[in-house]
């Protein structure tokens, strides 16, 4: 099973969301779908800006933690969002 660490970006609110899943398609449908999710729905639409694949959950969890840290958020904002012109 592959674990996906991903970063979503809300262009309307300049907000990032970092998570881990085994089914990214389902996560994207959940976050951008009609169902209301507290703290997420008002920030739609969410755009996938980054994803990394891992073979085990422990490695994926460590990377997710880094990307959620201030250093990781800085990396995403300076190195990844610029690739999209955000």
C-alpha positions as CSV (number, residue, x, y, z in Angstrom):
1,X,0.0,0.0,0.0
2,X,1.3,3.5,-0.9
3,X,0.9,6.4,1.5
4,X,0.5,9.8,0.0
5,X,1.5,13.0,1.8
6,X,-0.1,15.9,0.1
7,X,-0.4,19.7,0.3
8,X,-3.6,21.5,-0.8
9,X,-3.8,25.2,-1.3
10,X,-6.9,27.5,-1.1
11,X,-6.3,30.3,-3.5
12,X,-9.3,32.2,-2.2
13,X,-7.9,32.3,1.4
14,X,-4.1,31.8,0.9
15,X,-4.3,28.7,3.2
16,X,-2.4,25.4,3.1
17,X,-3.6,22.0,4.3
18,X,-1.2,19.1,4.6
19,X,-2.4,15.5,5.1
20,X,-1.6,11.9,4.6
21,X,-3.9,9.3,2.9
22,X,-3.9,6.1,0.9
23,X,-6.7,7.4,-1.3
24,X,-6.0,10.9,-2.6
25,X,-8.9,10.9,-5.0
26,X,-11.3,10.3,-2.1
27,X,-9.7,13.1,-0.1
28,X,-10.0,15.6,-2.9
29,X,-13.7,14.7,-3.5
30,X,-14.3,15.1,0.3
31,X,-12.6,18.5,0.5
32,X,-14.1,19.9,-2.7
33,X,-17.4,18.1,-2.7
34,X,-20.8,19.2,-1.6
35,X,-20.5,17.8,2.0
36,X,-19.7,20.4,4.6
37,X,-16.5,19.9,6.6
38,X,-15.9,22.2,9.5
39,X,-13.0,24.5,8.8
40,X,-12.5,23.3,5.3
41,X,-15.7,24.0,3.3
42,X,-15.5,27.7,3.5
43,X,-11.9,27.6,2.0
44,X,-12.9,25.8,-1.2
45,X,-11.8,25.2,-3.8
46,X,-8.7,23.3,-2.8
47,X,-5.9,22.8,-5.3
48,X,-3.4,19.9,-5.0
49,X,0.0,21.6,-5.2
50,X,2.3,18.8,-3.9
51,X,2.3,15.0,-3.3
52,X,4.9,12.5,-2.2
53,X,4.6,8.7,-2.2
54,X,5.9,6.5,0.6
55,X,6.0,2.7,1.1
56,X,5.4,2.8,4.8
57,X,3.2,4.8,7.1
58,X,6.0,5.8,9.5
59,X,8.0,7.5,6.8
60,X,4.9,9.2,5.5
61,X,4.0,10.4,8.9
62,X,7.4,11.9,9.5
63,X,7.3,13.8,6.2
64,X,3.7,15.0,6.9
65,X,4.9,16.3,10.3
66,X,7.8,18.2,8.6
67,X,5.5,19.8,6.0
68,X,3.2,20.9,8.8
69,X,6.1,22.5,10.7
70,X,7.0,26.2,10.3
71,X,10.0,25.2,8.2
72,X,7.9,22.9,6.0
73,X,5.3,25.5,5.5
74,X,8.0,28.0,4.5
75,X,9.4,25.4,2.0
76,X,6.0,24.9,0.5
77,X,5.3,28.6,0.2
78,X,8.7,29.6,-1.2
79,X,9.5,26.6,-3.4
80,X,6.3,24.9,-4.4
81,X,3.6,27.6,-4.6
82,X,5.9,29.7,-6.8
83,X,5.9,26.9,-9.4
84,X,2.1,27.5,-9.8
85,X,2.3,31.2,-9.8
86,X,0.5,31.6,-6.5
